[in-house]
Amino acid sequence: MPLDLLLVWNRMKILFTLHGYKPAYRLGGPILSVAALAEGLVARGHDVTVYATNSDLDQKLDVPVNTATLVNGVTVFYFAFDDSFSRLVPGLSRNPAKNVYRYSPALKASVENSIMGFDVVHTHLPFIYPTYCAGRAAIKHSIPLFYHQRGVFAPARLRRGGFKKRAYIELVEKPLMRRATTLVALTADEIESYRALGVRTPCIVIPNGIDADQFSDDVDPAALSHFGLPADAQIILFMSRIHPVKGIERLLDAFLQVAHALPRAYLVIAGPDELNMGPELRRRASAAGLSKRVVFTGMVVGAVKKALLARADIFCLPSEAEGFSIAILEALASGTPVQISPGCSFPEAGAAGAASIVTHDAKAIAEDLIRLLNLPETLKRMGEKGRALVRSEYAWPAIVRNVEIAYLDGLARSRRSTSR
């Protein structure tokens, strides 16, 4: 039977769980990609419910809690969370931004009362209470469980957290992964990181997607006027959480070298400063006499975000480890070439001629940025190839259909195993 006809008879009731949901944009890229996937599935006729908390990193969303809210066709429950639990775990409560476990008794009660009404449960991050709660309930009641790590098990990330992360993986995450129906990976590297943990559950690669029509290379100068960027500035854009794993310190080191070679170069750092790294980064820029050429915008959204992506000469993310960066896709969709690290796990962008992939060394980053910024026609061609790549390979409709196929396959395998 053709897929579209098969899906007519398989309209699914799907539960997503996550520690936050839009507009919790301070939590980063997963909020964008999970919401887009949920909305895409609803557009295909499925019934998607999201159980999340009202967390927005170190803030709380101003949303109704513990009740259903319709968000672009998706039924969302924002549950109040109680992180007094986290004080029992040394280190979690010292910095609110680090503490995203989000224990929620109300979420637990709702999962227990409603789990039998869903055909599929899809958890979207490890190390959070909603995944633990919904994963255990799905396994208990033999409901197909799709487990998504979103880059969290990359070796570089696991090195930051040491014993606590390893212990939690052994006690909580591995039992869920081993009994899940399907593991979901954003890249081939993620399959390897699952296997490195000794988990052999069936796994499928489904990358993040983007609505490329929302981005263009048209710049709205008014949206950027308050940043004081000269009209002829060569802009290197970092747009991500300000966090050591994202390579922001290496990028600043590189820019100190770039700035001496290219007097029109500016580094724009856009994103939430979840670990309060900003003051030290500003001090270092000031000590080098570059405080006016290192611009901190804070978190940007809407027209300002789109204008920055379009205005940048090059987008740079020297990350140690990424799941599959939405920001990279947004830059490419804006016609902006990218310089990324191997840790971004996006060799396809390099193969398409849209990205320069450079090691984590600050000197190598600087030399490559200087080379590219001296080749405007090369940057233009890279940008054109990037836009074409995103439109052909990373549009949401095709990705949503692949998720549907994965769900149907998981449902079929689950039914066969329970009928034995």
Phi, psi and omega in degrees: 000133178303150185304314183298322178291322179298321181290333175302324181267003182228050173292118191259148170260114192242134175251123170259142172232141182200162181284342177202166180217159185304139016266044179276059188288343177294342179282353173099193188303323181304329179297318179294313186287322178295317180296318180296320178294316179299315181293324177295321178292322176298318179299334178273003174102002181273161179257107184249128174242138178245127170255115180221179172254176178270028180281142169223069185064247181266014177234172174242141178290147174270078183223158173297139181248150175062028178210159183286135175229133179271119181238102181052044177088351181261133177277115185243131171251114173266107183267140173295142180245158182231099183267015169298332176303323186292340179292344177284344182254112184305133174096335185288324189268000183291327180229116183304329182290332179283337189268093180240021179298314171063061173295133184217104176302324181293321177296317179301315181297321180292319177301312183297325183279336190243351192303327182289350180272002183249147176273330185218141171242128182234108177267147193241004174195144170278175177065022176229150184297318180304325177292314179301312185294307183288325179298313179298319181293319179298316179296316181301321185257014176057040175262131182309127182247123175252122190247122187244125180265334178053047172083358187290334182267012174301139183308320181297326179283323180293334176294335177267095180142336170053229190298319184300315180295314181299318180296317181294321177300314182295317187278327189241306190287317181299317176302324177290314182297318184290334180256002176292157175287315183213136169269139180250129178242144176278332183216169175297328178300326180291327175300316180297323180289327171298312184294327179296338177274000179083022181257128185245014178302144177308140187225144178229142177267121174225108183287167170291161178233186182204151170268092187298336182293344179281351185237148177208176178266010177281130182255131173265100184303326182297328182292340184248002189299328185282355178272349176069031180274127178299153182298330183260013182295141170266109192260123169261120186251124168252121180227098182189179172297138177278100190208144181306323183295340180278354176080019185296325179293319176297321181294320177296318176303316180295319183294327178301329176281318180298320186299327179286330181275331185232096186294346178264002183282137176232143173253121177252121182250111184240126178152164180288139182263080191287339181247014179056045176277343186307311182303318180290321178296319177296319180300316181294320178296319180294319180298332178271003180074025186238023185299329180280345182254004170243108189253122177259121183260349192072190179288137180239146179219173171059223186297325180294315179300312182296322179293320178296316179299320181285325183284333184300141173282327177205141176261133185232127177222092181272052189287146174289326183200129175233152168287282172203101193292120173295323182298323177297315178299320180295321178296314179298320179295337178274004181077021181256125178292160184230146167246121184228167179263164172302331180293346177285349175054045181226059180297337180299325180292323176292317180296330180279355181080017182260346186223148168257124183254118190233145179298172184284359183288129183299322180296318179294321177299313182297313181299320181290320178297317178298316179301310185291320181291344174270002182233070185302325179292324176296316178299320179298315180295320177300317179299318179295319179292326178294317179297318180296320180299313182297316182294328184272329189244341190232030174279143186297322183306315180292323181292319178299318179296323177294325176294319177302314180300317179298318179297315181297319177297316179296319177299317181296317179294322179295320180293322179294321182289325180281341181275351182287000000 
